[in-house]
Amino acid sequence: MPTLKPGVVTGNDYRTLLKACKDGKYALPAVNVTGTNTVNAVLEAAAKNKSDVIIQCSNSGGAFFAGKGFPDSFEAKVIGAVAMAQHVHLLAEQYGICVVLHTDHADKKLIPWVEALMEHNEASYEQLGTPLFTSHMLDLSAEDIDFNLSECRNMLERMAKIDMSIEIELGVTGGEEDGVGSDDIDNDKLYTQPEDVLKAYEILKDIGHFSVAASFGNVHGVYKPGNVQLRPEILKNSQALVQQTFNTDENPLDLVFHGGSGSEKEKIEESLNYGIFKMNIDTDTQFAFAEGVGRYVLENQVAFQHQINPENGEPTKKKYDPRVWLRAGEETVIERLNEAFIDLKSKGKSLALNEAKSKAA
């Protein structure tokens, strides 16, 4: 197994990590973050599980990171995402794992957000030799496919110059996430056609690295069992069509599993055979954080209503200290990610070259 320097991976190191995932038939959880608490919980969970991980934010997640009181809403989306990335750069190496830094769904109206982030990536590349982010997603799946692929091609041409990757979406992930998407989607659009994937491969393959979120019934959120019909064979058929057409090795595409929260474990396992290297689980980690905080508040209601306990006269400061109840949320996020690392079979497979690996070698 190859080894990489711990910290944020970009360029060739990112591609090495993806190849290890696909060759080993495992994937990395991709977690949307909104502040330092969620970032730190993801880093801690990855380190404990000796797994690499993907940290990403949406446009509104970036805005929240900057602070709800930030005066300019567009600039908040940009600066907040940059601040998140810088926080991860400062800490990831210390946690001893490899981190992919990514931004999630950006539809047509959010192209200017990605373009603004690219200016920060280009400045970082000029100064340090590496971009700030590993990759960005351009989700134009609701648009005509020719427009989708034309815009993705233009963006990838810019990204490739600084060793960045693009994630595109073909077919629509149902539901809504952070203002992107809709519940009103024709069912057939939830299933990507392999011919569309082939078209994307033909257009993008010679420009730079790209990954594909190919929809196979995926829906954002968690729904009643039976309401979501996942068909991983679409991924298999897409890989086979590209392989046969271009005479490539097995599973030539780097595929992404969106809407992974609440998915059947057997469908997750099946998808790992078809080149999936990443699975998004934002809904589950949001709930996990809320569950931990909520349980703590319910168990310590007096402390959230009184600075002095009216029954015994004792100060309640140690119980309402934000560091205590925010930590409760971090701990339940870690618990949920413990499960994800096992489901995705990445536990114990970090490529990060740490002291223990060096001694073993």
Summary of the structure (lengths in Angstrom):
residues: 361
radius of gyration: 20.7
end to end distance: 11.7
largest distance: 76.4
contacts: 1249
relative contact order: 0.15
helix: 52%
strand: 15%
